[in-house]
């Protein structure tokens, strides 16, 4: 959790609010299939899509923090602000960090492939 900086959520919010805002703006003019099939008002954002955005924001922000710590692991120990990070402190090995990064990126890929109309985006 510390490697992904889950204790400092501002980065996640910076990714998540534009997704929420754009979903809310788009939902005012179109009814999403999931929302209407659940009997929700057509002006409400699709809860499935909002869930995907939430998971995606958490894991991709965490993946960014993880790869940053991995790349800077030799430098972070010499900087007072970053010296307490798990890789710089030696609490985790680089192999463990790469494994965690792979898991986060796999979840992110799952979110991407779960988005509506993904098939049309990748299969021309």
NUKE-84358 format. One record per atom (N, C-alpha, C, CB): x negated, y negated, z negated; atom name; residue number from 1. Coordinates in pm, 1 decimal. Each point is the difference from the previous one (the first is absolute). Glycine has a CB too. Example, Ala and Ser with C-alpha at 12.3 -4.5 7.8 and 13.67 -1.06 7.14 Angstrom:
<sites>
[site [-1319.0; 569.0; -780.0]; N; 1]
[site [89.0; -119.0; 0.0]; CA; 1]
[site [-90.0; -120.0; 0.0]; C; 1]
[site [189.2; 117.3; -124.6]; CB; 1]
[site [-154.2; -222.3; 196.6]; N; 2]
[site [-82.0; -119.0; -6.0]; CA; 2]
[site [77.0; -109.0; -73.0]; C; 2]
[site [-118.4; 62.8; 214.5]; CB; 2]
</sites>
This chain:
<sites>
[site [-81.9; 119.4; 0.0]; N; 1]
[site [81.9; -119.4; 0.0]; CA; 1]
[site [-86.6; -126.4; 0.0]; C; 1]
[site [179.9; 126.9; -120.6]; CB; 1]
[site [-290.5; -123.4; 46.7]; N; 2]
[site [-86.3; -118.7; -2.0]; CA; 2]
[site [-71.4; -19.3; 132.9]; C; 2]
[site [-31.2; 29.9; -245.7]; CB; 2]
[site [0.6; 79.8; 313.7]; N; 3]
[site [-66.4; -10.5; 129.7]; CA; 3]
[site [92.1; -67.0; 102.6]; C; 3]
[site [-135.5; 206.5; -52.8]; CB; 3]
[site [265.2; -181.9; 41.3]; N; 4]
[site [97.7; -61.0; 89.8]; CA; 4]
[site [49.9; -134.0; -51.1]; C; 4]
[site [66.9; 226.9; 71.2]; CB; 4]
[site [-113.0; -266.9; -187.2]; N; 5]
[site [38.4; -125.1; -66.7]; CA; 5]
[site [150.6; -12.4; -21.5]; C; 5]
[site [-199.4; -105.6; 102.2]; CB; 5]
[site [259.6; 215.0; -146.2]; N; 6]
[site [143.2; -2.8; -29.7]; CA; 6]
[site [30.8; -88.4; -120.2]; C; 6]
[site [20.6; 229.6; 95.0]; CB; 6]
[site [-121.6; -257.8; -175.4]; N; 7]
[site [19.2; -87.6; -115.6]; CA; 7]
[site [3.5; -148.0; 39.5]; C; 7]
[site [-114.4; 171.5; -141.3]; CB; 7]
[site [82.8; -201.5; 266.7]; N; 8]
[site [2.3; -137.7; 51.3]; CA; 8]
[site [88.1; -1.8; 125.2]; C; 8]
[site [-234.5; -50.8; -93.1]; CB; 8]
[site [365.0; 31.8; 76.6]; N; 9]
[site [93.3; 20.4; 111.2]; CA; 9]
[site [13.6; -115.6; 98.4]; C; 9]
[site [118.6; 144.9; -153.0]; CB; 9]
[site [-190.4; -253.3; 136.8]; N; 10]
[site [22.8; -114.7; 87.7]; CA; 10]
[site [-25.5; 33.4; 147.7]; C; 10]
[site [-63.8; -149.3; -190.3]; CB; 10]
[site [-36.2; 230.2; 219.5]; N; 11]
[site [-27.5; 38.0; 138.7]; CA; 11]
[site [114.1; 79.7; 61.6]; C; 11]
[site [-242.2; 0.8; -54.2]; CB; 11]
[site [302.9; 85.8; -26.1]; N; 12]
[site [113.7; 76.5; 48.4]; CA; 12]
[site [117.7; -92.2; 28.9]; C; 12]
[site [-77.9; 199.6; -130.5]; CB; 12]
[site [101.6; -296.0; 40.9]; N; 13]
[site [109.4; -94.0; 22.6]; CA; 13]
[site [-23.7; -83.0; 125.7]; C; 13]
[site [40.8; -8.7; -246.7]; CB; 13]
[site [-165.8; -25.6; 273.8]; N; 14]
[site [-29.5; -78.3; 120.4]; CA; 14]
[site [29.3; 78.7; 127.3]; C; 14]
[site [-175.2; -123.3; -127.9]; CB; 14]
[site [163.0; 254.9; 122.1]; N; 15]
[site [38.1; 84.0; 114.3]; CA; 15]
[site [150.4; 25.4; 4.5]; C; 15]
[site [-224.9; 107.8; -10.0]; CB; 15]
[site [285.0; -95.7; -107.1]; N; 16]
[site [138.0; 44.3; -8.7]; CA; 16]
[site [101.9; -109.3; 27.9]; C; 16]
[site [-76.9; 166.0; -162.2]; CB; 16]
[site [54.0; -287.6; 115.0]; N; 17]
[site [99.5; -105.7; 17.9]; CA; 17]
[site [29.1; -33.2; 146.1]; C; 17]
[site [-75.0; -90.5; -216.3]; CB; 17]
[site [-22.5; 83.1; 303.9]; N; 18]
[site [35.1; -23.2; 141.4]; CA; 18]
[site [85.5; 113.3; 59.5]; C; 18]
[site [-213.2; -129.3; 23.4]; CB; 18]
[site [187.6; 252.9; -67.4]; N; 19]
[site [82.1; 112.4; 47.5]; CA; 19]
[site [142.9; -13.4; -49.7]; C; 19]
[site [-202.4; 147.7; 3.5]; CB; 19]
[site [218.2; -179.5; -131.3]; N; 20]
[site [134.1; -17.8; -56.3]; CA; 20]
[site [71.9; -117.2; 66.1]; C; 20]
[site [-80.0; 95.2; -218.1]; CB; 20]
[site [8.7; -204.3; 234.5]; N; 21]
[site [60.9; -121.0; 55.3]; CA; 21]
[site [45.4; 23.3; 144.8]; C; 21]
[site [-145.1; -141.4; -151.4]; CB; 21]
[site [59.1; 201.9; 231.3]; N; 22]
[site [37.3; 23.6; 139.9]; CA; 22]
[site [114.1; 100.6; 10.5]; C; 22]
[site [-235.2; -50.7; 69.3]; CB; 22]
[site [238.8; 149.4; -158.2]; N; 23]
[site [111.8; 95.5; -0.2]; CA; 23]
[site [130.5; -68.5; -36.0]; C; 23]
[site [-157.7; 183.2; -61.8]; CB; 23]
[site [150.8; -272.9; -34.1]; N; 24]
[site [120.7; -73.4; -39.7]; CA; 24]
[site [48.4; -89.7; 113.5]; C; 24]
[site [-75.2; 5.5; -239.9]; CB; 24]
[site [-16.8; -72.5; 308.1]; N; 25]
[site [40.3; -86.3; 110.9]; CA; 25]
[site [58.2; 81.2; 115.8]; C; 25]
[site [-177.5; -163.6; -67.1]; CB; 25]
[site [118.1; 277.7; 96.9]; N; 26]
[site [48.2; 82.5; 110.2]; CA; 26]
[site [133.5; 65.0; -32.9]; C; 26]
[site [-235.9; 41.7; 67.3]; CB; 26]
[site [260.3; -13.8; -193.2]; N; 27]
[site [123.5; 70.1; -36.0]; CA; 27]
[site [122.6; -89.3; 9.1]; C; 27]
[site [-133.8; 145.1; -148.9]; CB; 27]
[site [116.3; -274.6; 153.3]; N; 28]
[site [114.6; -89.3; 10.6]; CA; 28]
[site [67.2; 6.6; 136.9]; C; 28]
[site [-110.1; -148.3; -165.5]; CB; 28]
[site [36.6; 192.0; 266.0]; N; 29]
[site [56.3; 1.1; 134.7]; CA; 29]
[site [28.2; 139.3; 52.8]; C; 29]
[site [-120.4; -209.1; 40.7]; CB; 29]
[site [54.6; 310.6; -96.9]; N; 30]
[site [19.7; 135.6; 50.8]; CA; 30]
[site [28.7; 95.3; -114.0]; C; 30]
[site [-151.3; -48.2; 192.8]; CB; 30]
[site [231.9; 146.5; -167.3]; N; 31]
[site [27.8; 105.2; -97.5]; CA; 31]
[site [-94.9; 116.0; 27.1]; C; 31]
[site [244.5; -69.4; -20.1]; CB; 31]
[site [-316.3; 113.3; -81.6]; N; 32]
[site [-91.1; 112.8; 17.1]; CA; 32]
[site [77.6; 130.4; -14.6]; C; 32]
[site [-193.9; -136.8; -87.8]; CB; 32]
[site [147.7; 236.9; 155.3]; N; 33]
[site [72.8; 126.2; 1.6]; CA; 33]
[site [6.1; 63.8; -138.4]; C; 33]
[site [-70.5; 32.2; 236.8]; CB; 33]
[site [-37.6; -38.2; -312.9]; N; 34]
[site [-0.4; 60.4; -133.2]; CA; 34]
[site [96.4; -73.1; -91.6]; C; 34]
[site [-237.7; 71.9; 31.8]; CB; 34]
[site [234.9; -205.5; -27.3]; N; 35]
[site [86.4; -78.6; -88.5]; CA; 35]
[site [147.3; 23.3; 32.0]; C; 35]
[site [-180.6; -172.7; -20.3]; CB; 35]
[site [215.8; 177.1; 147.2]; N; 36]
[site [141.4; 18.1; 34.7]; CA; 36]
[site [45.7; 142.5; -28.8]; C; 36]
[site [-21.9; -176.3; 176.8]; CB; 36]
[site [-66.2; 273.6; -160.2]; N; 37]
[site [39.7; 137.5; -29.3]; CA; 37]
[site [18.6; 21.6; -149.7]; C; 37]
[site [-122.3; 76.1; 204.0]; CB; 37]
[site [59.2; -159.5; -285.1]; N; 38]
[site [16.3; 10.0; -144.7]; CA; 38]
[site [119.5; -82.7; -47.5]; C; 38]
[site [-247.2; 36.8; -23.8]; CB; 38]
[site [317.5; -102.3; 114.8]; N; 39]
[site [115.5; -79.2; -35.4]; CA; 39]
[site [-35.0; -136.9; -56.0]; C; 39]
[site [117.2; 210.8; -42.1]; CB; 39]
[site [-240.7; -256.1; 64.3]; N; 40]
[site [-42.3; -130.2; -50.5]; CA; 40]
[site [45.5; -109.9; 94.9]; C; 40]
[site [-198.5; 105.4; -113.2]; CB; 40]
[site [199.2; -225.3; 62.8]; N; 41]
[site [32.6; -114.5; 83.6]; CA; 41]
[site [-104.4; -15.2; 109.6]; C; 41]
[site [113.7; -113.3; -193.8]; CB; 41]
[site [-71.5; 69.2; 308.7]; N; 42]
[site [-92.9; -10.4; 112.0]; CA; 42]
[site [-103.3; -110.0; -19.6]; C; 42]
[site [179.5; 85.5; 147.2]; CB; 42]
[site [-155.5; -179.7; -235.5]; N; 43]
[site [-94.3; -108.0; -22.5]; CA; 43]
[site [-109.3; 33.0; -99.1]; C; 43]
[site [181.5; -152.3; 52.9]; CB; 43]
[site [-180.2; 271.3; -110.9]; N; 44]
[site [-100.2; 39.1; -99.3]; CA; 44]
[site [-120.1; 65.1; 69.3]; C; 44]
[site [181.7; 31.9; -173.8]; CB; 44]
[site [-301.6; -54.6; 123.1]; N; 45]
[site [-116.8; 68.8; 57.0]; CA; 45]
[site [11.2; 151.2; -18.3]; C; 45]
[site [-141.2; -202.6; -47.0]; CB; 45]
[site [85.6; 276.0; 138.2]; N; 46]
[site [2.0; 145.8; -3.9]; CA; 46]
[site [-83.8; 48.9; -118.4]; C; 46]
[site [30.8; 10.6; 251.9]; CB; 46]
[site [28.0; 60.0; -348.4]; N; 47]
[site [-76.5; 45.3; -116.8]; CA; 47]
[site [-111.2; 99.0; 36.7]; C; 47]
[site [204.8; -34.8; -137.6]; CB; 47]
[site [-182.3; 115.3; 238.5]; N; 48]
[site [-103.6; 93.3; 45.2]; CA; 48]
[site [-122.4; -76.5; 50.9]; C; 48]
[site [177.5; 169.5; 60.0]; CB; 48]
[site [-153.1; -270.3; 21.0]; N; 49]
[site [-108.4; -81.3; 54.0]; CA; 49]
[site [-71.6; -77.1; -111.0]; C; 49]
[site [125.8; -20.2; 216.5]; CB; 49]
[site [-49.4; -32.5; -310.6]; N; 50]
[site [-60.6; -71.7; -112.7]; CA; 50]
[site [-87.3; 94.3; -83.3]; C; 50]
[site [196.7; -158.1; -5.4]; CB; 50]
[site [-151.6; 281.9; -11.0]; N; 51]
[site [-79.7; 99.0; -72.4]; CA; 51]
[site [-130.2; 31.7; 71.8]; C; 51]
[site [210.1; 95.6; -91.4]; CB; 51]
[site [-201.1; -80.6; 223.3]; N; 52]
[site [-121.6; 24.6; 78.1]; CA; 52]
[site [-97.9; -116.6; -12.2]; C; 52]
[site [133.0; 140.4; 159.7]; CB; 52]
[site [-82.1; -262.2; -151.5]; N; 53]
[site [-85.3; -117.7; -14.4]; CA; 53]
[site [-65.2; -4.7; -138.3]; C; 53]
[site [146.5; -122.9; 162.5]; CB; 53]
[site [-72.0; 159.8; -265.2]; N; 54]
[site [-53.3; -2.2; -136.3]; CA; 54]
[site [-113.7; 100.9; -15.4]; C; 54]
[site [225.3; -71.2; -86.6]; CB; 54]
[site [-201.0; 193.8; 127.1]; N; 55]
[site [-104.4; 102.9; -9.3]; CA; 55]
[site [-119.8; -38.5; 85.6]; C; 55]
[site [174.5; 176.4; -41.9]; CB; 55]
[site [-148.3; -222.9; 163.0]; N; 56]
[site [-108.1; -38.9; 90.3]; CA; 56]
[site [-85.1; -112.6; -56.0]; C; 56]
[site [141.7; 71.3; 189.3]; CB; 56]
[site [-79.2; -169.6; -250.1]; N; 57]
[site [-75.8; -112.2; -57.1]; CA; 57]
[site [-88.9; 46.9; -114.1]; C; 57]
[site [184.1; -156.7; 64.6]; CB; 57]
[site [-131.0; 241.6; -151.9]; N; 58]
[site [-80.2; 48.8; -112.1]; CA; 58]
[site [-118.9; 82.8; 46.3]; C; 58]
[site [204.8; -0.5; -140.0]; CB; 58]
[site [-181.3; 95.9; 230.3]; N; 59]
[site [-110.3; 88.5; 38.5]; CA; 59]
[site [-101.5; -68.3; 91.0]; C; 59]
[site [155.9; 191.2; -22.0]; CB; 59]
[site [-111.1; -277.7; 111.4]; N; 60]
[site [-96.5; -63.6; 89.8]; CA; 60]
[site [-81.3; -108.4; -70.5]; C; 60]
[site [153.2; 48.6; 190.6]; CB; 60]
[site [-92.8; -118.2; -285.5]; N; 61]
[site [-77.6; -95.4; -79.6]; CA; 61]
[site [-102.3; 76.8; -84.2]; C; 61]
[site [195.8; -163.1; -6.9]; CB; 61]
[site [-151.9; 275.8; -50.3]; N; 62]
[site [-91.7; 83.1; -78.1]; CA; 62]
[site [-112.5; 56.4; 84.7]; C; 62]
[site [188.0; 56.8; -150.4]; CB; 62]
[site [-157.3; -18.7; 273.4]; N; 63]
[site [-103.4; 51.3; 90.4]; CA; 63]
[site [-101.4; -109.2; 33.2]; C; 63]
[site [164.9; 164.0; 96.4]; CB; 63]
[site [-117.4; -286.5; -78.1]; N; 64]
[site [-90.9; -112.0; 26.7]; CA; 64]
[site [-93.8; -25.5; -117.0]; C; 64]
[site [173.2; -100.9; 147.8]; CB; 64]
[site [-119.8; 106.7; -268.2]; N; 65]
[site [-84.0; -18.6; -119.2]; CA; 65]
[site [-100.6; 113.9; -14.6]; C; 65]
[site [188.0; -123.3; -111.7]; CB; 65]
[site [-143.1; 245.5; 140.6]; N; 66]
[site [-87.9; 116.4; -12.4]; CA; 66]
[site [-116.2; -8.3; 98.0]; C; 66]
[site [195.0; 137.6; -74.9]; CB; 66]
[site [-168.9; -168.7; 200.1]; N; 67]
[site [-108.5; -6.4; 98.1]; CA; 67]
[site [-92.6; -117.6; -28.9]; C; 67]
[site [149.4; 106.3; 171.1]; CB; 67]
[site [-94.5; -215.3; -222.7]; N; 68]
[site [-83.8; -113.0; -39.2]; CA; 68]
[site [-95.5; 40.6; -112.1]; C; 68]
[site [182.7; -159.7; 67.6]; CB; 68]
[site [-131.0; 228.3; -168.4]; N; 69]
[site [-85.5; 44.5; -110.2]; CA; 69]
[site [-103.1; 101.5; 47.2]; C; 69]
[site [187.7; -41.4; -159.1]; CB; 69]
[site [-149.0; 126.4; 253.3]; N; 70]
[site [-94.4; 97.8; 53.6]; CA; 70]
[site [-114.6; -68.9; 74.2]; C; 70]
[site [186.7; 166.8; 19.3]; CB; 70]
[site [-152.2; -260.2; 67.7]; N; 71]
[site [-102.4; -69.3; 77.2]; CA; 71]
[site [-90.2; -86.6; -87.6]; C; 71]
[site [155.0; 1.2; 194.1]; CB; 71]
[site [-99.1; -59.1; -299.5]; N; 72]
[site [-76.7; -92.0; -85.1]; CA; 72]
[site [-50.6; 64.3; -128.9]; C; 72]
[site [135.4; -183.7; 94.5]; CB; 72]
[site [-134.8; 315.7; -104.1]; N; 73]
[site [-33.6; 66.4; -125.2]; CA; 73]
[site [-140.5; -31.3; -49.3]; C; 73]
[site [155.4; 178.7; 65.3]; CB; 73]
[site [-249.6; -203.5; 24.8]; N; 74]
[site [-136.4; -30.7; -41.7]; CA; 74]
[site [-16.4; -146.0; -40.8]; C; 74]
[site [-80.3; 179.0; 152.3]; CB; 74]
[site [167.0; -264.7; -103.9]; N; 75]
[site [-8.3; -143.5; -30.2]; CA; 75]
[site [82.3; -34.5; -123.6]; C; 75]
[site [-34.2; -48.8; 243.7]; CB; 75]
[site [150.4; 114.2; -260.0]; N; 76]
[site [92.9; -34.6; -107.6]; CA; 76]
[site [-61.2; 10.9; -139.1]; C; 76]
[site [182.0; 77.2; 146.7]; CB; 76]
[site [-273.8; 13.5; -166.6]; N; 77]
[site [-63.1; 15.1; -131.1]; CA; 77]
[site [-84.9; -119.0; -40.2]; C; 77]
[site [0.5; 242.1; 38.7]; CB; 77]
[site [-42.6; -321.6; 56.8]; N; 78]
[site [-86.1; -115.9; -28.3]; CA; 78]
[site [78.2; -130.2; -15.9]; C; 78]
[site [-180.1; 113.8; 126.6]; CB; 78]
[site [309.4; -110.3; -105.2]; N; 79]
[site [84.7; -118.7; -9.2]; CA; 79]
[site [88.6; 15.4; -124.0]; C; 79]
[site [-1.6; -34.8; 254.8]; CB; 79]
[site [0.8; -64.3; -341.7]; N; 80]
[site [72.8; 13.3; -126.7]; CA; 80]
[site [150.2; 21.8; 20.5]; C; 80]
[site [-172.3; -145.6; -106.1]; CB; 80]
[site [232.7; 81.4; 204.6]; N; 81]
[site [143.9; 13.6; 24.2]; CA; 81]
[site [38.0; 140.3; 45.2]; C; 81]
[site [6.9; -240.9; 58.7]; CB; 81]
[site [-95.9; 309.9; 10.4]; N; 82]
[site [32.8; 130.5; 57.5]; CA; 82]
[site [-73.3; 116.5; -66.1]; C; 82]
[site [42.1; -117.3; 212.6]; CB; 82]
[site [-121.7; 90.4; -312.5]; N; 83]
[site [-82.4; 104.9; -61.6]; CA; 83]
[site [82.1; 107.9; -69.7]; C; 83]
[site [-177.3; -169.6; -29.6]; CB; 83]
[site [300.6; 139.3; -7.4]; N; 84]
[site [83.0; 97.3; -72.2]; CA; 84]
[site [86.2; 86.7; 92.0]; C; 84]
[site [2.9; -159.1; -189.7]; CB; 84]
[site [-17.8; 144.9; 318.6]; N; 85]
[site [76.6; 83.8; 92.4]; CA; 85]
[site [-47.4; 144.9; -9.1]; C; 85]
[site [34.1; -197.2; 154.4]; CB; 85]
[site [56.0; 292.6; -133.0]; N; 86]
[site [-32.4; 141.4; -23.9]; CA; 86]
[site [-121.0; 54.3; 77.0]; C; 86]
[site [239.2; 28.1; -42.8]; CB; 86]
[site [-255.0; -63.9; 167.8]; N; 87]
[site [-115.0; 49.4; 76.8]; CA; 87]
[site [-129.5; -67.1; -44.3]; C; 87]
[site [151.4; 43.9; 194.1]; CB; 87]
[site [-146.9; -173.5; -220.8]; N; 88]
[site [-119.6; -72.7; -43.1]; CA; 88]
[site [-45.7; 48.2; -136.1]; C; 88]
[site [72.2; -198.9; 132.4]; CB; 88]
[site [21.8; 235.4; -217.3]; N; 89]
[site [-30.8; 47.8; -134.3]; CA; 89]
[site [-42.6; 146.1; -3.0]; C; 89]
[site [161.6; -165.2; -86.0]; CB; 89]
[site [-134.3; 237.4; 191.2]; N; 90]
[site [-34.5; 141.7; 5.5]; CA; 90]
[site [106.8; 90.6; -57.0]; C; 90]
[site [-234.2; -67.3; -15.4]; CB; 90]
[site [355.0; 14.4; -8.4]; N; 91]
[site [109.5; 82.8; -51.6]; CA; 91]
[site [51.1; 97.5; 105.9]; C; 91]
[site [63.9; -186.1; -154.7]; CB; 91]
[site [-77.4; 149.0; 280.5]; N; 92]
[site [39.8; 85.0; 112.0]; CA; 92]
[site [-117.0; 16.1; 95.1]; C; 92]
[site [239.6; -75.0; -21.1]; CB; 92]
[site [-242.5; 186.4; 89.6]; N; 93]
[site [-102.7; 20.6; 101.1]; CA; 93]
[site [51.6; -52.3; 133.8]; C; 93]
[site [-90.8; 202.8; -123.7]; CB; 93]
[site [1.6; -233.4; 216.6]; N; 94]
[site [45.5; -40.9; 134.0]; CA; 94]
[site [87.9; 105.8; 67.1]; C; 94]
[site [-208.2; -135.4; 21.7]; CB; 94]
[site [181.0; 262.1; -47.0]; N; 95]
[site [81.4; 107.2; 57.7]; CA; 95]
[site [143.1; -4.9; -53.8]; C; 95]
[site [-206.1; 142.1; 24.1]; CB; 95]
[site [221.1; -168.0; -151.9]; N; 96]
[site [133.7; -12.4; -57.7]; CA; 96]
[site [73.4; -120.2; 59.2]; C; 96]
[site [-81.8; 107.4; -212.3]; CB; 96]
[site [10.2; -216.4; 231.9]; N; 97]
[site [61.4; -120.4; 58.1]; CA; 97]
[site [46.8; 26.3; 142.4]; C; 97]
[site [-146.2; -143.9; -144.1]; CB; 97]
[site [65.3; 214.7; 222.7]; N; 98]
[site [38.8; 32.1; 137.4]; CA; 98]
[site [121.1; 93.2; 0.5]; C; 98]
[site [-238.9; -28.6; 75.7]; CB; 98]
[site [244.0; 123.2; -168.4]; N; 99]
[site [117.5; 87.7; -11.1]; CA; 99]
[site [125.9; -78.0; -32.2]; C; 99]
[site [-148.7; 184.0; -74.4]; CB; 99]
[site [138.5; -279.0; -18.5]; N; 100]
[site [114.5; -84.1; -35.5]; CA; 100]
[site [40.2; -87.9; 117.7]; C; 100]
[site [-72.8; 0.7; -240.4]; CB; 100]
[site [-25.7; -53.3; 311.0]; N; 101]
[site [27.7; -80.3; 119.0]; CA; 101]
[site [73.6; 82.9; 105.3]; C; 101]
[site [-204.5; -139.3; -46.8]; CB; 101]
[site [159.9; 262.0; 68.7]; N; 102]
[site [65.7; 88.1; 96.8]; CA; 102]
[site [144.6; 27.9; -36.5]; C; 102]
[site [-220.0; 102.7; 47.6]; CB; 102]
[site [246.1; -83.4; -176.6]; N; 103]
[site [136.6; 22.6; -44.7]; CA; 103]
[site [87.1; -122.8; 24.7]; C; 103]
[site [-85.4; 159.7; -172.7]; CB; 103]
[site [33.7; -277.6; 139.1]; N; 104]
[site [76.0; -123.8; 21.4]; CA; 104]
[site [26.8; -23.9; 148.6]; C; 104]
[site [-102.3; -95.8; -208.0]; CB; 104]
[site [1.8; 118.4; 290.6]; N; 105]
[site [18.3; -20.4; 143.8]; CA; 105]
[site [98.1; 101.6; 58.5]; C; 105]
[site [-232.8; -92.2; 14.1]; CB; 105]
[site [233.6; 213.3; -67.7]; N; 106]
[site [95.8; 100.7; 46.0]; CA; 106]
[site [143.1; -40.0; -33.5]; C; 106]
[site [-174.9; 175.9; -28.6]; CB; 106]
[site [193.8; -228.3; -92.3]; N; 107]
[site [133.5; -48.5; -37.1]; CA; 107]
[site [38.6; -118.0; 88.6]; C; 107]
[site [-34.2; 77.1; -238.6]; CB; 107]
[site [-60.6; -166.4; 265.6]; N; 108]
[site [26.5; -113.6; 88.5]; CA; 108]
[site [38.7; 44.5; 139.4]; C; 108]
[site [-159.8; -134.8; -132.1]; CB; 108]
[site [93.8; 237.7; 183.1]; N; 109]
[site [36.3; 53.8; 130.4]; CA; 109]
[site [140.0; 61.1; -3.4]; C; 109]
[site [-242.6; 43.7; 48.2]; CB; 109]
[site [274.5; 24.1; -157.0]; N; 110]
[site [134.5; 54.7; -15.4]; CA; 110]
[site [106.3; -108.5; 2.5]; C; 110]
[site [-96.2; 186.8; -131.5]; CB; 110]
[site [66.2; -299.3; 65.7]; N; 111]
[site [93.4; -113.4; 1.9]; CA; 111]
[site [13.6; -53.6; 142.3]; C; 111]
[site [-61.3; -59.1; -238.2]; CB; 111]
[site [-49.9; 41.8; 305.8]; N; 112]
[site [3.3; -51.5; 137.3]; CA; 112]
[site [83.9; 89.3; 91.0]; C; 112]
[site [-226.1; -101.6; -35.2]; CB; 112]
[site [205.1; 231.0; 25.0]; N; 113]
[site [73.6; 92.1; 86.6]; CA; 113]
[site [146.5; 13.4; -39.6]; C; 113]
[site [-212.0; 122.6; 37.4]; CB; 113]
[site [246.5; -167.3; -157.2]; N; 114]
[site [138.8; 4.5; -46.2]; CA; 114]
[site [79.6; -124.0; 38.3]; C; 114]
[site [-76.2; 141.2; -187.5]; CB; 114]
[site [8.8; -243.3; 237.1]; N; 115]
[site [69.9; -122.1; 38.7]; CA; 115]
[site [90.7; 27.1; 120.0]; C; 115]
[site [-191.5; -139.4; -87.3]; CB; 115]
[site [304.5; 71.9; 93.3]; N; 116]
[site [89.8; 19.6; 114.7]; CA; 116]
[site [-68.6; -35.7; 132.4]; C; 116]
[site [195.7; -49.0; -149.7]; CB; 116]
[site [-164.4; 122.6; 250.3]; N; 117]
[site [-48.4; -23.2; 136.3]; CA; 117]
[site [-150.0; 21.7; 15.7]; C; 117]
[site [184.2; -161.3; 26.8]; CB; 117]
[site [-245.6; 234.8; -118.6]; N; 118]
[site [-143.0; 27.4; 12.3]; CA; 118]
[site [-28.5; 82.8; 125.3]; C; 118]
[site [-23.2; -9.7; -250.6]; CB; 118]
[site [111.8; 101.9; 282.6]; N; 119]
[site [-20.0; 83.7; 117.0]; CA; 119]
[site [-15.2; -85.4; 125.3]; C; 119]
[site [131.5; 183.4; -109.3]; CB; 119]
[site [-49.8; -286.1; 122.7]; N; 120]
[site [-3.4; -83.8; 118.4]; CA; 120]
[site [-125.2; -89.0; 3.1]; C; 120]
[site [251.0; 3.2; 3.2]; CB; 120]
[site [-308.2; -28.5; -119.7]; N; 121]
[site [-119.6; -83.9; -6.4]; CA; 121]
[site [-125.5; 74.8; 44.0]; C; 121]
[site [106.7; -127.7; -184.9]; CB; 121]
[site [-111.5; 258.0; 158.8]; N; 122]
[site [-121.7; 75.3; 25.9]; CA; 122]
[site [8.2; 92.9; 120.2]; C; 122]
[site [-43.0; -13.9; -239.9]; CB; 122]
[site [161.8; 48.9; 284.7]; N; 123]
[site [16.9; 90.4; 114.2]; CA; 123]
[site [57.1; -79.2; 116.1]; C; 123]
[site [35.3; 199.9; -151.8]; CB; 123]
[site [-118.7; -237.4; 244.5]; N; 124]
[site [44.3; -83.8; 111.1]; CA; 124]
[site [53.7; 88.0; 106.4]; C; 124]
[site [-166.6; -175.8; -51.8]; CB; 124]
</sites>
